[in-house]
Amino acid sequence: MDLELPSEVAQLKEVTGQFVRKEVAPVADRMDREEWFPRELFRRMGEHGFLGPTIPTEYDGLGLDYLAQAVILEEIARVSPALSLSVGAHSNLCADNLARNGTEAQKRRYLPPLVRGEAVGALALTEPEAGSDALGLRSRAERRGDGYLVNGSKQFITNGPVADTILLYAKTAPDRGAKGISAFIVTRETPGFSVARKLDKMGMRGSPTGELAFQDCALPLDALVGRENEGVAVVMGGLNVERAVLAAIPLGIMAECLDRSVAYARERRQFGRPIGEFELIQEKIANMAIQLEAARLLVYRALSSVERDKRSARASSAALTFASEASTRVALEAIQIFGGYGYMRDLPLERLARDAKLLEIGAGTSEIRRMIIARELLGEGFGG
């Protein structure tokens, strides 16, 4: 099993890291403090190819795999997990989903602007009454003549307040439950669509999250993605890929916390010695490194798994569960190593800790992911 990054992906990781340190680092703190989304910076990321790594080249993407997507998110997350989350929602949840499931006309119309960063993408699945029960959504899309009329609301939508292109899930046959879900493309200009409000969050504050409203939202027939009433396959395949890809964000958080902790332990002196000489500090650093490397192996395995079969949920659920929980622990340990300085907002450690917590909640909570793993192992009859 070769764990070395392919040369093309390794080069992409290095280029992304250089861009992030130069362009993102100077504004990361402002993004958090002001809940500011850097639209112009986002467009420049598109110019460098960071927004469409898995999109085929004929739609201006790089035509690479999910590992390439993951290394981009990891490098961005080292400086701004919030921006990494927005990029992941844009390039994976929205653009990659459209590339895999859209018609040729849809892909030619919507993908190039998304890849270039001229448009911001989002995915609208979660609702006020459909969070962990993602398939229990209530938004409805009724067939009306030569189109659909959508009514409903969406909650906790990453990029929602700034999105130009939204992949929306709604019930077209409510009596059929999960088998009555369809997927649609909605644009910001669509009549009947509005941003109900922008949400104020504990962390990931530079990644705008909001409530979306659809009131007699009129969509043409060609807004349908895939077949009518067959959106559940799009939902579940997308969720498995999402978990594997977004698990790279905790890797970036852990890597940054570890590097900063090692450097600080070498330089900070107490009782006449560098604190790195104290065994309890060494233990913390060793445990941080172990968790990072274990998480990386799980994430790379999950990325390989969803490349082969997007229906298998176990590997991606395990990767995101372990990596997200480990990143919270590692960020808190980094703060402990830095002591009072770590608790101050002058350093990014407290921001990284706040940002890390979201990954235990989003893309299915840790509890839901553990249930998915157990049920896949136990087999039929243990579905609750």
QUIZI-V473642 format. One record per residue. N is the residue number from 1. SS is DSSP state (hx for helix, st for strand, lp for the rest). D_CENTER is the distance of its C-alpha to the mean C-alpha in whole Angstrom. Layout:
# QUIZI-V473642
n: (N/N)
ss: (SS/SS)
d_center: (D_CENTER/D_CENTER)
This chain:
# QUIZI-V473642
n: (1/2/3/4/5/6/7/8/9/10/11/12/13/14/15/16/17/18/19/20/21/22/23/24/25/26/27/28/29/30/31/32/33/34/35/36/37/38/39/40/41/42/43/44/45/46/47/48/49/50/51/52/53/54/55/56/57/58/59/60/61/62/63/64/65/66/67/68/69/70/71/72/73/74/75/76/77/78/79/80/81/82/83/84/85/86/87/88/89/90/91/92/93/94/95/96/97/98/99/100/101/102/103/104/105/106/107/108/109/110/111/112/113/114/115/116/117/118/119/120/121/122/123/124/125/126/127/128/129/130/131/132/133/134/135/136/137/138/139/140/141/142/143/144/145/146/147/148/149/150/151/152/153/154/155/156/157/158/159/160/161/162/163/164/165/166/167/168/169/170/171/172/173/174/175/176/177/178/179/180/181/182/183/184/185/186/187/188/189/190/191/192/193/194/195/196/197/198/199/200/201/202/203/204/205/206/207/208/209/210/211/212/213/214/215/216/217/218/219/220/221/222/223/224/225/226/227/228/229/230/231/232/233/234/235/236/237/238/239/240/241/242/243/244/245/246/247/248/249/250/251/252/253/254/255/256/257/258/259/260/261/262/263/264/265/266/267/268/269/270/271/272/273/274/275/276/277/278/279/280/281/282/283/284/285/286/287/288/289/290/291/292/293/294/295/296/297/298/299/300/301/302/303/304/305/306/307/308/309/310/311/312/313/314/315/316/317/318/319/320/321/322/323/324/325/326/327/328/329/330/331/332/333/334/335/336/337/338/339/340/341/342/343/344/345/346/347/348/349/350/351/352/353/354/355/356/357/358/359/360/361/362/363/364/365/366/367/368/369/370/371/372/373/374/375/376/377/378/379/380/381/382/383/384)
ss: (lp/lp/lp/lp/lp/lp/hx/hx/hx/hx/hx/hx/hx/hx/hx/hx/hx/hx/hx/hx/hx/hx/hx/hx/hx/hx/hx/hx/hx/hx/hx/hx/hx/hx/lp/lp/lp/lp/hx/hx/hx/hx/hx/hx/hx/hx/hx/lp/lp/lp/lp/lp/lp/lp/lp/lp/hx/hx/hx/lp/lp/lp/lp/lp/lp/hx/hx/hx/hx/hx/hx/hx/hx/hx/hx/hx/hx/hx/hx/hx/hx/hx/hx/hx/hx/hx/hx/hx/hx/hx/hx/hx/hx/hx/hx/hx/hx/hx/hx/hx/hx/lp/lp/hx/hx/hx/hx/hx/hx/hx/hx/hx/hx/hx/hx/hx/lp/lp/lp/lp/st/st/st/st/lp/lp/st/lp/lp/st/lp/lp/lp/hx/hx/hx/lp/lp/lp/st/st/st/st/st/lp/lp/st/st/st/st/st/st/st/st/st/st/st/st/lp/hx/hx/hx/lp/lp/st/st/st/st/st/st/st/lp/lp/hx/hx/hx/hx/hx/hx/hx/st/st/st/st/st/st/st/lp/lp/lp/lp/lp/st/st/st/st/st/st/lp/lp/lp/lp/lp/lp/lp/lp/lp/lp/st/st/st/st/st/st/st/st/st/st/st/st/hx/hx/hx/st/st/lp/lp/lp/lp/lp/hx/hx/hx/hx/hx/hx/hx/hx/hx/hx/hx/hx/hx/hx/hx/hx/hx/hx/hx/hx/hx/hx/hx/hx/hx/hx/hx/hx/hx/hx/hx/hx/hx/hx/hx/hx/hx/lp/st/st/lp/lp/st/st/hx/hx/hx/lp/hx/hx/hx/hx/hx/hx/hx/hx/hx/hx/hx/hx/hx/hx/hx/hx/hx/hx/hx/hx/hx/hx/hx/hx/hx/hx/hx/hx/hx/hx/lp/lp/lp/lp/lp/hx/hx/hx/hx/hx/hx/hx/hx/hx/hx/hx/hx/hx/hx/hx/hx/hx/hx/hx/hx/hx/hx/hx/hx/hx/lp/hx/hx/hx/hx/lp/lp/lp/lp/lp/hx/hx/hx/hx/hx/hx/hx/hx/hx/hx/lp/lp/lp/lp/lp/lp/lp/hx/hx/hx/hx/hx/hx/hx/hx/hx/hx/hx/hx/hx/lp/lp/lp/lp/lp/lp)
d_center: (27/26/23/24/21/23/25/23/19/21/22/19/17/21/20/17/18/21/20/17/20/22/20/18/19/22/20/17/20/21/17/17/21/21/18/18/16/17/18/20/18/15/18/19/16/17/20/19/17/14/12/14/14/14/16/20/22/24/22/21/18/19/19/18/16/13/14/14/11/10/13/12/8/11/13/12/11/14/15/13/9/9/10/7/4/7/7/4/5/8/9/8/7/10/12/12/13/16/17/17/19/20/24/25/26/23/21/24/24/20/18/20/20/16/16/19/17/19/17/14/12/10/11/13/14/14/18/20/22/19/16/16/19/16/19/22/21/24/23/26/26/30/32/34/36/35/31/29/29/26/26/24/21/17/16/13/11/9/11/13/16/16/15/18/16/15/15/17/18/21/24/27/29/29/31/30/27/24/26/26/23/22/19/20/19/20/21/21/25/25/28/27/24/23/20/22/21/18/17/18/16/17/14/11/14/13/10/13/12/15/18/19/22/24/27/30/27/29/27/29/29/27/24/24/21/23/26/26/26/24/20/20/19/17/15/15/15/11/10/12/10/6/8/9/7/4/8/9/8/10/13/13/13/16/18/18/20/22/23/24/26/28/29/30/32/34/35/35/39/40/43/44/42/38/36/34/38/37/36/34/32/32/31/28/27/28/26/23/23/24/20/19/20/20/16/16/19/17/14/16/18/15/14/17/18/15/17/20/20/17/18/19/16/18/17/13/14/16/13/11/14/16/13/12/15/17/15/16/20/20/19/22/24/23/24/27/28/29/30/31/30/26/26/27/25/26/24/20/20/20/17/15/17/16/12/12/13/10/9/12/12/8/8/12/13/15/18/17/15/19/21/19/20/24/24/23/26/28/29/30/32/29/27/28)
